[in-house]
Amino acid sequence: MLQKTYIFILFIFSLNAGFSQTTIISGFEMDGLERTYRIYIPEIYTDGYAVPLVLNLHGYGSNGFEQELYGDFRPIADTANFIIVSPDGALDGFGATHWNTFGTSSVDDVNFLSALIDTVASRYSIDHSRVYSTGMSNGGFMSYKLACQLSGRIAAVASVTGTMTVAEFDDCMTNHPMPVMQIHGTDDPTVAYEGSAFFKSVDQTIEHWVDFNECNPEPTITEVPDTDEYDSSTVTHFLYEGGLLGSTIELYRINNGEHTWPGAVDYGMGITNQDIDASKEIWRFFSQYTLGYLTSAVEEIENSSSGFTCFPNPSNSGQINLKFDENTDRTLKVFNGLGELVQTIQTAYSTVVLTLPESGIYMVQSTVGNSVITKKVVRN
């Protein structure tokens, strides 16, 4: 397999003195095709400190540059410290960029994206336990394909306006509980909410992953506040909890929404909901999960010397009791939904009372020596 790497351009965008973000346009030759991509490196990235990697996949006929602008994760990466790679699909028989999810070409995009992860990791410090894939439309379909065919490298996926192909649905070989988020408009004219002969409906897709992860089939349903009364749409949030190893499934149903990315600039592509920011919700979802935890045995977690329980969880007051198995020196770190560190505690006690600053989802990380355990806590 031929893979020859080359770098096209290096852009540095200066915000002010001493602060910059870097976008690199690069590529390599693979299977006789020139494959190109964009990498966004936040200013706070430090070489040697492993950070998450997010694959951000464009829709059919689009490209990495357009996806970087439309499904924009860059402001989030600037504070949460993760790297974004926005690759370009190869050309199909119609001359359009695509991800080969419907079997319409011979392009091996699973192998390409796996090689892309390796390429990025060879140049930057990537946390291989925190590699995620998301995308718009065809890119959403491709993210599901990675969940099925590259699950050994992908910790969680999120799809905006894309579901699962019938073939992928019938032959999915995921090897660990796979957290999944779906964001989809009920009036999508391109990828119908109800599905078609070629792809599954949104409800069928969600049901597949709820069953696979053994989540509670009865979701918590929340009507998202209609903060923008002029966007001609509302949002209903479905949360399926209780899955294996803490995995969850989330659906944002955009009522009256069309084939668009919520929170993006309205380019006249259809009804674009502004009550949620899809990019923020996706990162909030991704930030909960690590591949190492999802592929570990339950017995190993329960027997860990740094195992602990959290109660009440969720908490209405914001106070959560952490109960550890034993008294020992440990470091506790609390991260908010955007991956920002909000609190660090050094303690040797077996009981700690944690106060969460505001409503939201948090991750509590306990470190004892080389053992790290992370758990999700919620303040209502």
Secondary structure as GFF3:
##gff-version 3
##sequence-region A 1 380
A	DSSP	beta_strand	3	16	.	.	.	ID=ss1
A	DSSP	beta_strand	19	30	.	.	.	ID=ss2
A	DSSP	beta_strand	33	41	.	.	.	ID=ss3
A	DSSP	beta_strand	51	57	.	.	.	ID=ss4
A	DSSP	alpha_helix	64	70	.	.	.	ID=ss5
A	DSSP	alpha_helix	74	80	.	.	.	ID=ss6
A	DSSP	beta_strand	83	87	.	.	.	ID=ss7
A	DSSP	beta_strand	90	91	.	.	.	ID=ss8
A	DSSP	beta_strand	97	98	.	.	.	ID=ss9
A	DSSP	alpha_helix	109	123	.	.	.	ID=ss10
A	DSSP	beta_strand	126	136	.	.	.	ID=ss11
A	DSSP	alpha_helix	138	149	.	.	.	ID=ss12
A	DSSP	beta_strand	156	160	.	.	.	ID=ss13
A	DSSP	alpha_helix	166	170	.	.	.	ID=ss14
A	DSSP	beta_strand	180	185	.	.	.	ID=ss15
A	DSSP	alpha_helix	202	213	.	.	.	ID=ss16
A	DSSP	beta_strand	220	224	.	.	.	ID=ss17
A	DSSP	beta_strand	234	240	.	.	.	ID=ss18
A	DSSP	three_ten_helix	244	246	.	.	.	ID=ss19
A	DSSP	beta_strand	249	255	.	.	.	ID=ss20
A	DSSP	alpha_helix	278	286	.	.	.	ID=ss21
A	DSSP	alpha_helix	291	294	.	.	.	ID=ss22
A	DSSP	alpha_helix	298	302	.	.	.	ID=ss23
A	DSSP	beta_strand	308	311	.	.	.	ID=ss24
A	DSSP	beta_strand	319	324	.	.	.	ID=ss25
A	DSSP	beta_strand	330	335	.	.	.	ID=ss26
A	DSSP	beta_strand	341	347	.	.	.	ID=ss27
A	DSSP	beta_strand	351	355	.	.	.	ID=ss28
A	DSSP	beta_strand	360	368	.	.	.	ID=ss29
A	DSSP	beta_strand	371	379	.	.	.	ID=ss30
###
